[in-house]
Amino acid sequence: MIDDLDAKMNGLGRFIEKDRQEGRWTDFNRLFERYFLKGRIPATDDKNEASQPEESRQRGLFSPKDGAGS
């Protein structure tokens, strides 16, 4: 399974390097049957997130939004 994953990641890396599509998305990839986002997703509120303690940010990632898991 690791060899298969490695081959897919290498193939995807080559696909993105060769992509000439303008914009944030690649051309359609037939192997994965999807488009891929090039680069990072822009953050909407980096300052607010950075000011929160690490523990608080992690809790927000893995807890239900209604606070039932806290």
C-alpha positions as CSV (number, residue, x, y, z in Angstrom):
1,M,0.0,0.0,0.0
2,I,2.9,2.4,0.7
3,D,4.3,1.8,-2.7
4,D,0.9,2.5,-4.3
5,L,0.6,5.7,-2.2
6,D,4.1,6.8,-3.2
7,A,3.4,6.2,-6.9
8,K,0.2,8.3,-6.7
9,M,1.9,11.1,-4.9
10,N,4.8,11.2,-7.4
11,G,2.3,11.1,-10.3
12,L,0.2,13.9,-8.7
13,G,3.4,16.0,-8.2
14,R,4.4,15.6,-11.8
15,F,0.8,16.4,-12.9
16,I,0.7,19.7,-11.0
17,E,4.2,20.7,-12.2
18,K,3.2,20.2,-15.8
19,D,-0.2,21.9,-15.4
20,R,-0.5,25.1,-17.5
21,Q,-4.1,25.9,-16.5
22,E,-4.5,29.6,-15.4
23,G,-6.0,30.2,-12.0
24,R,-6.1,28.3,-8.8
25,W,-7.3,24.9,-10.1
26,T,-5.5,22.3,-12.3
27,D,-6.9,20.7,-15.4
28,F,-9.1,17.6,-14.8
29,N,-7.0,14.6,-13.7
30,R,-8.4,11.4,-15.1
31,L,-6.6,9.1,-12.7
32,F,-8.1,10.8,-9.6
33,E,-11.2,12.0,-11.5
34,R,-11.1,15.5,-10.1
35,Y,-9.5,18.9,-10.2
36,F,-6.8,20.0,-7.7
37,L,-6.3,23.3,-5.9
38,K,-2.9,24.8,-6.6
39,G,-1.3,26.5,-3.7
40,R,-2.9,27.2,-0.3
41,I,-6.4,28.1,0.6
42,P,-6.4,31.7,1.7
43,A,-7.0,32.1,5.4
44,T,-9.9,34.3,6.4
45,D,-8.8,35.2,9.9
46,D,-5.2,34.3,10.6
47,K,-4.8,37.0,13.3
48,N,-7.7,35.7,15.3
49,E,-6.5,32.1,15.1
50,A,-2.9,32.9,15.9
51,S,-4.0,34.8,19.1
52,Q,-5.8,31.7,20.5
53,P,-3.8,29.3,22.7
54,E,-2.7,26.1,20.8
55,E,-4.9,23.9,23.1
56,S,-8.0,26.0,22.3
57,R,-7.3,25.8,18.5
58,Q,-6.9,22.0,18.7
59,R,-10.0,21.5,20.7
60,G,-12.0,23.5,18.1
61,L,-10.7,21.2,15.4
62,F,-11.9,18.0,17.1
63,S,-14.9,19.0,19.1
64,P,-18.5,19.3,18.0
65,K,-19.4,22.9,17.1
66,D,-22.2,23.0,19.7
67,G,-19.7,22.4,22.5
68,A,-21.3,19.0,23.5
69,G,-17.9,17.3,23.6
70,S,-16.2,19.7,26.0
